[in-house]
Amino acid sequence: MVCLVSRTGREMQRYNSSGGRQVVGCIPYRYKEESDGNVSNELEVLLVSSQKGQALMFPKGGWELDESIEEAAYRESLEEAGVTGIVEHELGEWSFMSKRHGTYYEGHMFPLLVKEELDLWPEKDLRRRTWMSVDEAGEVCQHWWMKEALDILVERLTLQKNKNI
């Protein structure tokens, strides 16, 4: 059973020592399926539109006090993108300036190997989700720190693939 309501409010938010929010995001990914049903080597990533516009980014949001960082990453992917899967090892931590609040936020990014794409999810009516190639995602993703996380993911997956050859 999936909860179809997003968490709201900031009462449970985590903040760093300088007062900036701690946010967590995922890069949902999969390997493209060929027309014959076989899985290719072509990587696809899922981006979502912002709530208030058409800007595209990876799902992300506040890390709350009652959850682990991995649970927060999983929850954000479910709430914003309507996908579930396996949260993998953290890609890194970034410090970035909040556009609205003028403070430095702490952003953590994780890969999420997508296992299921839901038809209904909490923010379905607020966001548009789009699968695209890594190159396309690098062009359209709104946040520089998310683009860096995507580069790290691609490098990690390439190393893993070459190790298994």
C-alpha positions as CSV (number, residue, x, y, z in Angstrom):
1,M,0.0,0.0,0.0
2,V,1.3,3.4,-1.0
3,C,0.5,6.6,0.8
4,L,-1.1,9.0,-1.7
5,V,-0.4,12.2,0.4
6,S,2.8,14.2,0.5
7,R,4.3,15.3,3.7
8,T,4.0,19.0,4.2
9,G,5.2,21.6,6.7
10,R,8.7,22.3,8.1
11,E,8.2,21.3,11.7
12,M,10.1,18.0,11.3
13,Q,12.8,19.4,9.0
14,R,16.5,18.9,9.6
15,Y,18.8,22.0,9.4
16,N,22.6,22.2,9.3
17,S,24.7,24.1,11.9
18,S,24.4,27.4,9.9
19,G,20.6,27.2,9.7
20,G,20.3,25.9,6.2
21,R,17.8,23.1,5.3
22,Q,19.1,19.6,4.7
23,V,17.6,18.3,1.5
24,V,17.8,14.9,-0.1
25,G,17.1,13.8,-3.6
26,C,17.3,10.9,-6.0
27,I,18.3,10.3,-9.5
28,P,15.8,7.7,-10.6
29,Y,17.3,5.6,-13.4
30,R,16.7,2.5,-15.5
31,Y,18.1,1.0,-18.7
32,K,16.0,1.6,-21.8
33,E,13.9,-1.4,-23.0
34,E,14.2,-2.3,-26.7
35,S,11.2,-2.9,-28.9
36,D,11.9,-6.7,-28.6
37,G,11.6,-6.5,-24.8
38,N,15.3,-6.8,-24.1
39,V,17.0,-4.3,-21.9
40,S,19.7,-2.2,-23.6
41,N,22.8,-0.5,-22.2
42,E,21.3,2.9,-22.7
43,L,20.7,4.7,-19.4
44,E,17.6,6.8,-18.9
45,V,16.9,9.1,-15.9
46,L,13.6,10.5,-14.7
47,L,13.2,14.3,-14.1
48,V,10.2,16.0,-12.7
49,S,8.8,19.5,-13.2
50,S,8.9,22.0,-10.4
51,Q,5.7,22.6,-8.5
52,K,5.4,26.2,-9.7
53,G,6.7,26.0,-13.2
54,Q,8.2,24.0,-16.0
55,A,11.8,23.8,-14.8
56,L,13.0,20.2,-14.7
57,M,15.0,18.6,-11.9
58,F,15.5,15.3,-10.0
59,P,13.0,14.6,-7.1
60,K,14.2,16.2,-3.9
61,G,12.9,17.7,-0.7
62,G,13.5,18.1,3.0
63,W,15.1,15.4,5.2
64,E,12.9,15.0,8.3
65,L,13.8,14.1,11.8
66,D,11.9,10.8,11.9
67,E,13.6,9.2,8.9
68,S,17.0,8.0,7.8
69,I,18.6,9.9,4.9
70,E,17.9,6.9,2.6
71,E,14.3,6.8,3.7
72,A,14.0,10.5,2.8
73,A,15.5,9.9,-0.6
74,Y,13.0,7.1,-1.3
75,R,10.1,9.1,0.0
76,E,10.9,12.1,-2.2
77,S,11.1,9.8,-5.3
78,L,7.7,8.3,-4.5
79,E,6.0,11.6,-3.6
80,E,7.3,13.7,-6.5
81,A,8.0,11.2,-9.3
82,G,5.8,8.2,-8.5
83,V,8.6,5.6,-8.7
84,T,9.9,3.0,-6.2
85,G,13.1,1.0,-6.3
86,I,16.4,0.5,-4.7
87,V,18.2,3.4,-3.1
88,E,21.9,3.0,-3.7
89,H,25.1,4.4,-2.2
90,E,25.1,8.2,-1.8
91,L,26.5,10.2,-4.7
92,G,27.7,13.1,-2.6
93,E,26.8,16.2,-0.6
94,W,26.6,19.7,-2.0
95,S,26.3,23.1,-0.5
96,F,24.1,25.5,-2.6
97,M,22.4,28.9,-2.1
98,S,18.7,28.8,-1.7
99,K,17.1,31.2,-4.2
100,R,14.3,32.2,-1.9
101,H,15.9,32.3,1.5
102,G,19.5,33.4,0.8
103,T,21.0,30.7,3.0
104,Y,23.2,27.8,2.1
105,Y,21.4,24.5,2.0
106,E,23.0,21.1,2.2
107,G,21.9,18.7,-0.6
108,H,22.5,15.0,-0.6
109,M,21.9,12.9,-3.8
110,F,21.3,9.2,-4.2
111,P,20.8,6.9,-7.2
112,L,17.4,5.1,-7.3
113,L,17.3,2.0,-9.5
114,V,13.7,2.1,-10.5
115,K,11.7,-1.1,-10.1
116,E,8.1,0.3,-10.4
117,E,6.5,3.3,-12.0
118,L,3.2,4.1,-10.4
119,D,0.1,5.4,-12.2
120,L,-1.0,7.3,-9.1
121,W,1.3,9.1,-6.7
122,P,1.0,12.0,-4.2
123,E,2.1,14.8,-6.5
124,K,0.7,13.5,-9.8
125,D,-1.5,16.6,-10.3
126,L,1.4,19.0,-9.4
127,R,4.3,17.7,-11.5
128,R,5.1,16.3,-14.9
129,R,7.6,13.4,-15.0
130,T,9.8,12.8,-18.0
131,W,12.3,9.9,-18.8
132,M,15.2,11.1,-20.9
133,S,18.8,10.3,-21.8
134,V,21.7,11.4,-19.6
135,D,22.7,14.0,-22.2
136,E,19.3,15.5,-22.4
137,A,19.0,15.6,-18.6
138,G,22.4,17.4,-18.3
139,E,21.0,20.0,-20.7
140,V,17.7,20.7,-19.0
141,C,18.2,20.0,-15.3
142,Q,17.8,23.3,-13.4
143,H,20.4,22.7,-10.6
144,W,24.2,22.6,-11.1
145,W,24.6,20.3,-8.1
146,M,22.2,17.8,-9.5
147,K,24.1,17.8,-12.8
148,E,27.3,17.0,-10.9
149,A,25.5,14.2,-9.1
150,L,24.4,12.8,-12.5
151,D,28.0,12.9,-13.8
152,I,29.1,10.9,-10.7
153,L,26.3,8.4,-11.2
154,V,27.2,7.9,-14.9
155,E,30.9,7.5,-13.9
156,R,30.0,4.9,-11.2
157,L,27.8,2.9,-13.5
158,T,30.4,2.9,-16.3
159,L,33.0,1.6,-13.8
160,Q,30.7,-1.1,-12.6
161,K,29.8,-2.2,-16.1
162,N,33.5,-2.3,-17.1
163,K,34.3,-4.3,-14.0
164,N,31.7,-6.9,-15.0
165,I,32.9,-7.3,-18.6
